[in-house]
Amino acid sequence: MSVASIRTEIIRAIDKVLTDKKIPHYIDDKVKSWDGIDYIGIKKSPRRLFFLHYFRDRLIEAIVPLSLDPEAIKLQYGIKGKQKFYDTPSQHYILMIPIAKSLNDHELINGKFSIEEKSDFFCDIARLR
């Protein structure tokens, strides 16, 4: 699988938003697997993830500080997601955000919004890491 083929529309869009705002990050081009489900990540450093894109489940996972709960994210950014906690104590949780294809075959957050439309969310979450 080539690097170009694993850089999905979602990953490329998040990368562009973070790059445009000069937020240091990199795409881990190695496809990894969690419970048999493949994903690719955008990271701040080798051990600090910002976002994961699970291909099969059509899902973005954002690593979010505990101080910003899912209801606050919904109110502030208009993004709905499901909260999942780590197995070990942490200052962060995982926000699972569904992705759906639009009629013109673009991937949309919550089936409604492009990454660009919600760029503030991705930039703010990255800055909080």
Backbone as a printed PyTorch tensor [residue, N CA C, xyz], in Angstrom:
tensor([[[  0.8550,  -1.1700,   0.0000],
         [  0.0000,   0.0000,   0.0000],
         [  0.9020,   1.2350,   0.0000]],

        [[  0.6830,   2.1560,  -0.8890],
         [  1.5250,   3.3500,  -0.9860],
         [  1.0990,   4.3830,   0.0540]],

        [[  2.0200,   5.2960,   0.3630],
         [  1.7310,   6.3700,   1.3140],
         [  0.5430,   7.1890,   0.8300]],

        [[  0.4950,   7.4710,  -0.4530],
         [ -0.6120,   8.2690,  -1.0050],
         [ -1.9540,   7.5860,  -0.7700]],

        [[ -1.9900,   6.2530,  -0.8490],
         [ -3.2630,   5.5530,  -0.7080],
         [ -3.7590,   5.5130,   0.7340]],

        [[ -2.8490,   5.6170,   1.7180],
         [ -3.3030,   5.5820,   3.1100],
         [ -3.6260,   6.9710,   3.6500]],

        [[ -3.2040,   7.9780,   2.9460],
         [ -3.5510,   9.3420,   3.3620],
         [ -4.9440,   9.6510,   2.8230]],

        [[ -5.9180,   9.2830,   3.6090],
         [ -7.3150,   9.4280,   3.2170],
         [ -7.6980,  10.8980,   3.0940]],

        [[ -8.8640,  11.1340,   2.5310],
         [ -9.3870,  12.4960,   2.4120],
         [ -9.4310,  13.1690,   3.7810]],

        [[ -9.8540,  12.4420,   4.7960],
         [ -9.9430,  12.9730,   6.1650],
         [ -8.5580,  13.3560,   6.6760]],

        [[ -7.5990,  12.4640,   6.5430],
         [ -6.2380,  12.7330,   7.0140],
         [ -5.6320,  13.9220,   6.2760]],

        [[ -5.8050,  13.9560,   4.9590],
         [ -5.2590,  15.0860,   4.1780],
         [ -5.9050,  16.4050,   4.5890]],

        [[ -7.2050,  16.3940,   4.8580],
         [ -7.9110,  17.6190,   5.2450],
         [ -7.4560,  18.1050,   6.6250]],

        [[ -7.3230,  17.1920,   7.5940],
         [ -6.8430,  17.5830,   8.9250],
         [ -5.4100,  18.0990,   8.8270]],

        [[ -4.5870,  17.4080,   8.0570],
         [ -3.2000,  17.8380,   7.8400],
         [ -3.1570,  19.2670,   7.2960]],

        [[ -3.9850,  19.5600,   6.3100],
         [ -4.0070,  20.8960,   5.6990],
         [ -4.4370,  21.9590,   6.7120]],

        [[ -5.4660,  21.6730,   7.4910],
         [ -5.9520,  22.6290,   8.4980],
         [ -4.8440,  22.9300,   9.5120]],

        [[ -4.1840,  21.8940,  10.0130],
         [ -3.1250,  22.0920,  11.0090],
         [ -1.9160,  22.8060,  10.3950]],

        [[ -1.5780,  22.4490,   9.1620],
         [ -0.4600,  23.0920,   8.4730],
         [ -0.7580,  24.5700,   8.2400]],

        [[ -1.9560,  24.8930,   7.7750],
         [ -2.3360,  26.2860,   7.5170],
         [ -2.2490,  27.1390,   8.7830]],

        [[ -2.5420,  26.5360,   9.9350],
         [ -2.4900,  27.2660,  11.2130],
         [ -1.1290,  27.1220,  11.9040]],

        [[ -0.1760,  26.4990,  11.1890],
         [  1.1970,  26.3320,  11.6830],
         [  1.2750,  25.5820,  13.0200]],

        [[  0.4370,  24.5730,  13.1490],
         [  0.4510,  23.7140,  14.3400],
         [  1.3540,  22.5240,  14.0420]],

        [[  2.4510,  22.3810,  14.7880],
         [  3.3860,  21.2740,  14.5330],
         [  2.6910,  19.9170,  14.6630]],

        [[  2.9090,  19.0700,  13.6720],
         [  2.3160,  17.7400,  13.6590],
         [  2.9820,  16.9310,  12.5510]],

        [[  2.7060,  15.6500,  12.5340],
         [  3.0880,  14.8100,  11.4000],
         [  2.1230,  13.6420,  11.2830]],

        [[  2.0490,  13.1180,  10.0820],
         [  1.2110,  11.9450,   9.8270],
         [  2.0950,  10.7120,   9.9720]],

        [[  1.6650,   9.7940,  10.8110],
         [  2.3670,   8.5230,  10.9510],
         [  1.9090,   7.6470,   9.7930]],

        [[  2.7530,   7.5200,   8.7900],
         [  2.3690,   6.8150,   7.5630],
         [  2.3160,   5.2990,   7.7070]],

        [[  2.6100,   4.8070,   8.8830],
         [  2.5020,   3.3660,   9.1010],
         [  1.0780,   3.0370,   9.5420]],

        [[  0.3980,   2.2240,   8.7590],
         [ -0.9520,   1.7900,   9.1400],
         [ -0.8140,   0.8680,  10.3430]],

        [[ -1.5760,   1.1790,  11.3780],
         [ -1.5490,   0.3780,  12.5960],
         [ -2.9130,  -0.2710,  12.7710]],

        [[ -3.0030,  -1.1410,  13.7540],
         [ -4.2460,  -1.8700,  13.9710],
         [ -4.5510,  -1.9220,  15.4600]],

        [[ -5.8260,  -1.7200,  15.8040],
         [ -6.2950,  -1.8520,  17.1770],
         [ -7.4830,  -2.7940,  17.1380]],

        [[ -7.3890,  -3.9050,  17.8280],
         [ -8.4360,  -4.9230,  17.8170],
         [ -8.7910,  -5.3450,  16.3930]],

        [[ -7.7840,  -5.4120,  15.5160],
         [ -7.9920,  -5.8540,  14.1460],
         [ -8.5610,  -4.7900,  13.2200]],

        [[ -8.6570,  -3.5520,  13.6850],
         [ -9.2040,  -2.4720,  12.8570],
         [ -8.0720,  -1.5080,  12.5080]],

        [[ -7.8440,  -1.3060,  11.2240],
         [ -6.7370,  -0.4650,  10.7580],
         [ -7.0340,   1.0140,  10.9190]],

        [[ -5.9650,   1.7580,  11.2610],
         [ -6.0840,   3.2130,  11.3880],
         [ -4.7650,   3.8690,  11.0300]],

        [[ -4.8310,   5.1700,  10.8060],
         [ -3.6490,   5.9910,  10.6210],
         [ -3.8070,   7.1870,  11.5570]],

        [[ -2.6850,   7.6640,  12.0860],
         [ -2.7460,   8.7320,  13.0710],
         [ -2.0320,  10.0030,  12.6580]],

        [[ -2.4850,  11.0920,  13.2340],
         [ -1.7810,  12.3710,  13.1480],
         [ -1.2640,  12.6440,  14.5540]],

        [[  0.0380,  12.9220,  14.6260],
         [  0.6970,  13.0200,  15.9160],
         [  1.3970,  14.3520,  16.1240]],

        [[  1.6040,  14.6660,  17.3900],
         [  2.4360,  15.8020,  17.7740],
         [  3.8760,  15.3230,  17.9130]],

        [[  4.0350,  14.1360,  18.4650],
         [  5.3420,  13.5120,  18.6630],
         [  5.1320,  11.9960,  18.5860]],

        [[  6.2140,  11.2320,  18.5690],
         [  6.0360,   9.7720,  18.4270],
         [  5.1040,   9.1390,  19.4530]],

        [[  4.9820,   9.7100,  20.6450],
         [  4.1270,   9.1130,  21.6750],
         [  2.9160,   9.9660,  22.0290]],

        [[  2.6290,  10.9900,  21.2140],
         [  1.5130,  11.8770,  21.5190],
         [  0.6250,  12.0440,  20.2920]],

        [[ -0.5040,  11.3390,  20.3110],
         [ -1.4670,  11.3940,  19.2010],
         [ -2.4150,  12.5820,  19.3340]],

        [[ -2.7950,  13.1290,  18.1860],
         [ -3.8670,  14.1260,  18.1240],
         [ -5.1650,  13.4460,  17.6870]],

        [[ -5.0870,  12.7860,  16.5080],
         [ -6.2870,  12.2260,  15.8740],
         [ -5.9620,  10.8850,  15.2300]],

        [[ -6.9630,   9.9950,  15.1920],
         [ -6.8680,   8.7090,  14.5060],
         [ -8.0130,   8.6240,  13.5120]],

        [[ -7.7480,   8.0150,  12.3670],
         [ -8.8170,   7.7500,  11.4020],
         [ -8.8990,   6.2410,  11.2120]],

        [[-10.0050,   5.6560,  11.6680],
         [-10.2670,   4.2290,  11.4790],
         [-10.9880,   4.0600,  10.1500]],

        [[-10.3570,   3.3470,   9.2410],
         [-10.8780,   3.2070,   7.8790],
         [-12.2180,   2.4830,   7.8410]],

        [[-12.2570,   1.2630,   8.3600],
         [-13.4320,   0.4080,   8.2240],
         [-14.6390,   0.9470,   8.9840]],

        [[-14.3930,   1.4780,  10.1710],
         [-15.5020,   1.9420,  11.0110],
         [-15.9530,   3.3520,  10.6810]],

        [[-15.2760,   4.0100,   9.7290],
         [-15.6390,   5.3700,   9.3140],
         [-15.7620,   6.2580,  10.5480]],

        [[-14.6230,   6.4010,  11.2220],
         [-14.5940,   7.0510,  12.5180],
         [-13.3050,   7.8490,  12.6780]],

        [[-13.4220,   9.0330,  13.2620],
         [-12.2540,   9.7920,  13.7070],
         [-12.2520,   9.7170,  15.2230]],

        [[-11.0870,   9.4890,  15.7890],
         [-10.9530,   9.5960,  17.2270],
         [-10.0530,  10.7840,  17.5200]],

        [[-10.5370,  11.6620,  18.3830],
         [ -9.7650,  12.8200,  18.8320],
         [ -9.3750,  12.5830,  20.2850]],

        [[ -8.1370,  12.9080,  20.6260],
         [ -7.6750,  12.7930,  22.0050],
         [ -7.9440,  14.1490,  22.6610]],

        [[ -8.8660,  14.1640,  23.6280],
         [ -9.4200,  15.4000,  24.1730],
         [ -9.1350,  15.4770,  25.6810]],

        [[ -8.7550,  16.6610,  26.1960],
         [ -8.5490,  16.7830,  27.6450],
         [ -9.8620,  16.6170,  28.4080]],

        [[ -9.7560,  16.0790,  29.6140],
         [-10.9430,  15.8470,  30.4390],
         [-11.7130,  17.1410,  30.7190]],

        [[-11.0340,  18.2650,  30.6740],
         [-11.6810,  19.5460,  30.9690],
         [-12.6890,  19.9730,  29.9040]],

        [[-12.6810,  19.3050,  28.7560],
         [-13.5900,  19.6490,  27.6530],
         [-14.4760,  18.4320,  27.3780]],

        [[-15.6560,  18.4090,  27.9750],
         [-16.5160,  17.2300,  27.8380],
         [-17.2820,  17.2430,  26.5080]],

        [[-17.8460,  16.1000,  26.1180],
         [-18.5450,  15.9980,  24.8290],
         [-19.6850,  17.0050,  24.6630]],

        [[-20.3830,  17.3250,  25.7410],
         [-21.4830,  18.2890,  25.6420],
         [-20.9370,  19.6830,  25.3230]],

        [[-19.8020,  20.0470,  25.9270],
         [-19.1660,  21.3410,  25.6390],
         [-18.6970,  21.3930,  24.1930]],

        [[-18.1830,  20.2770,  23.6860],
         [-17.7480,  20.2160,  22.2820],
         [-18.9530,  20.3950,  21.3630]],

        [[-20.0540,  19.7460,  21.7070],
         [-21.2750,  19.8730,  20.9010],
         [-21.7550,  21.3260,  20.8810]],

        [[-21.7490,  21.9810,  22.0410],
         [-22.2070,  23.3720,  22.1230],
         [-21.2450,  24.3450,  21.4260]],

        [[-19.9470,  24.1470,  21.6400],
         [-18.9650,  25.0820,  21.0990],
         [-18.6870,  24.8850,  19.6190]],

        [[-18.6190,  23.6080,  19.1830],
         [-18.2050,  23.3240,  17.8100],
         [-19.3080,  22.6990,  16.9480]],

        [[-20.3780,  22.2400,  17.5590],
         [-21.4440,  21.5860,  16.8090],
         [-21.1030,  20.1730,  16.3720]],

        [[-20.1360,  19.5650,  17.0320],
         [-19.6900,  18.2080,  16.6890],
         [-20.1770,  17.2410,  17.7640]],

        [[-20.8450,  16.1860,  17.3290],
         [-21.3210,  15.1570,  18.2520],
         [-20.3740,  13.9670,  18.2000]],

        [[-20.0690,  13.4420,  19.3690],
         [-19.2120,  12.2650,  19.4420],
         [-19.4960,  11.4970,  20.7120]],

        [[-18.9710,  10.2930,  20.7640],
         [-19.1600,   9.4310,  21.9210],
         [-17.8510,   9.3830,  22.7040]],

        [[-17.9600,   9.5360,  23.9980],
         [-16.8000,   9.5510,  24.8790],
         [-16.3770,   8.1270,  25.2260]],

        [[-15.0630,   7.8850,  25.1620],
         [-14.5020,   6.5840,  25.5420],
         [-13.2720,   6.8610,  26.4010]],

        [[-13.1560,   6.1710,  27.5140],
         [-12.0320,   6.3970,  28.4160],
         [-10.9410,   5.3650,  28.2070]],

        [[ -9.7310,   5.7550,  28.5520],
         [ -8.5890,   4.8410,  28.5040],
         [ -8.7450,   3.7900,  29.5910]],

        [[ -8.0060,   2.6820,  29.4390],
         [ -8.0110,   1.6340,  30.4570],
         [ -7.2520,   2.0730,  31.7080]],

        [[ -6.3110,   2.9970,  31.5490],
         [ -5.5070,   3.4930,  32.6660],
         [ -5.8650,   4.9600,  32.9220]],

        [[ -5.6340,   5.4410,  34.1350],
         [ -5.9350,   6.8500,  34.4280],
         [ -5.1880,   7.7900,  33.4740]],

        [[ -5.8580,   8.8270,  33.0540],
         [ -5.2910,   9.7530,  32.0900],
         [ -5.9310,  11.1210,  32.2610]],

        [[ -5.2860,  12.1300,  31.7100],
         [ -5.8300,  13.4820,  31.7070],
         [ -6.6580,  13.7430,  30.4460]],

        [[ -6.8130,  12.6980,  29.6220],
         [ -7.5250,  12.8230,  28.3530],
         [ -8.5150,  11.6750,  28.1910]],

        [[ -9.4210,  11.8450,  27.2750],
         [-10.3050,  10.7630,  26.8600],
         [-10.3470,  10.7620,  25.3340]],

        [[-10.9890,   9.7580,  24.7820],
         [-11.1190,   9.6320,  23.3310],
         [-12.5370,  10.0520,  22.9540]],

        [[-12.6390,  10.9590,  21.9780],
         [-13.9460,  11.3360,  21.4460],
         [-14.0790,  10.6680,  20.0810]],

        [[-15.0300,   9.7460,  19.9850],
         [-15.2560,   9.0200,  18.7340],
         [-16.2850,   9.7780,  17.9060]],

        [[-15.8620,  10.2300,  16.7260],
         [-16.6980,  11.0790,  15.8690],
         [-17.0180,  10.3130,  14.5810]],

        [[-18.2860,  10.0600,  14.3110],
         [-18.6380,   9.3170,  13.0960],
         [-18.4370,  10.1480,  11.8270]],

        [[-18.1190,   9.4440,  10.7550],
         [-17.9470,  10.0440,   9.4260],
         [-18.9380,   9.3680,   8.4930]],

        [[-19.5220,  10.1440,   7.5980],
         [-20.4230,   9.5900,   6.5850],
         [-20.0940,  10.2190,   5.2390]],

        [[-20.3590,   9.4750,   4.1860],
         [-20.1340,   9.9930,   2.8280],
         [-21.3010,  10.8700,   2.4120]],

        [[-20.9800,  11.9680,   1.7530],
         [-22.0150,  12.8430,   1.2130],
         [-22.4800,  12.2950,  -0.1320]],

        [[-23.4830,  12.9210,  -0.7090],
         [-23.9890,  12.5040,  -2.0190],
         [-22.9260,  12.6380,  -3.1080]],

        [[-22.0070,  13.6140,  -2.9360],
         [-20.9350,  13.7640,  -3.9280],
         [-19.6590,  13.0450,  -3.4910]],

        [[-19.8130,  12.0860,  -2.5710],
         [-18.7640,  11.1520,  -2.1690],
         [-17.6560,  11.7720,  -1.3170]],

        [[-17.9350,  12.8780,  -0.6260],
         [-16.9670,  13.4520,   0.2970],
         [-17.2550,  12.9410,   1.7030]],

        [[-16.1810,  12.7870,   2.5090],
         [-16.3480,  12.3320,   3.8800],
         [-16.6780,  13.5260,   4.7680]],

        [[-17.7540,  13.4000,   5.5550],
         [-18.2260,  14.5060,   6.3810],
         [-18.3310,  14.0870,   7.8420]],

        [[-17.9390,  14.9820,   8.7400],
         [-18.0800,  14.7640,  10.1720],
         [-19.5690,  14.7800,  10.5050]],

        [[-20.0100,  13.7940,  11.2850],
         [-21.4270,  13.6600,  11.6400],
         [-22.3210,  13.6540,  10.4060]],

        [[-21.7620,  13.3520,   9.2300],
         [-22.5280,  13.3280,   7.9930],
         [-22.9450,  14.7010,   7.5020]],

        [[-22.3990,  15.7820,   8.1190],
         [-22.8460,  17.1380,   7.7980],
         [-21.7320,  18.1120,   7.4470]],

        [[-20.5810,  17.9950,   8.1020],
         [-19.5640,  19.0430,   8.0360],
         [-18.2440,  18.5450,   7.4580]],

        [[-17.6270,  19.4000,   6.6500],
         [-16.2800,  19.0840,   6.1730],
         [-15.2900,  19.3910,   7.2950]],

        [[-14.0960,  18.8650,   7.1760],
         [-13.0340,  19.1700,   8.1340],
         [-12.7890,  20.6780,   8.1530]],

        [[-12.7680,  21.2720,   6.9680],
         [-12.5120,  22.7160,   6.8630],
         [-13.5630,  23.5330,   7.6100]],

        [[-14.8190,  23.1010,   7.5490],
         [-15.8920,  23.8190,   8.2430],
         [-15.7220,  23.7640,   9.7620]],

        [[-15.0720,  22.7380,  10.2390],
         [-14.8600,  22.5630,  11.6800],
         [-13.3760,  22.6600,  12.0340]],

        [[-12.6470,  23.4630,  11.2820],
         [-11.1970,  23.5760,  11.4860],
         [-10.8520,  24.0760,  12.8910]],

        [[-11.6890,  24.9480,  13.4720],
         [-11.4220,  25.4400,  14.8290],
         [-11.3330,  24.2900,  15.8210]],

        [[-12.2140,  23.3050,  15.6870],
         [-12.1840,  22.1420,  16.5800],
         [-10.8350,  21.4290,  16.4830]],

        [[-10.3990,  21.1130,  15.2770],
         [ -9.1620,  20.3580,  15.1020],
         [ -7.9510,  21.1540,  15.5790]],

        [[ -7.9280,  22.4250,  15.3200],
         [ -6.8190,  23.2730,  15.7810],
         [ -6.8120,  23.4100,  17.2940]],

        [[ -7.9760,  23.6490,  17.8780],
         [ -8.0570,  23.8080,  19.3420],
         [ -7.6640,  22.5230,  20.0620]],

        [[ -8.1450,  21.3930,  19.5900],
         [ -7.8090,  20.1190,  20.2280],
         [ -6.3080,  19.8620,  20.1210]],

        [[ -5.7250,  20.1210,  18.9600],
         [ -4.2850,  19.9340,  18.7940],
         [ -3.5070,  20.8630,  19.7310]],

        [[ -3.9280,  22.0860,  19.8550],
         [ -3.2380,  23.0380,  20.7440],
         [ -3.3310,  22.6070,  22.2070]],

        [[ -4.4200,  21.9490,  22.5890],
         [ -4.6020,  21.5090,  23.9680],
         [ -3.7530,  20.2930,  24.3210]],

        [[ -3.1960,  19.6310,  23.3350],
         [ -2.3390,  18.4660,  23.5820],
         [ -0.9430,  18.9290,  23.8930]]])
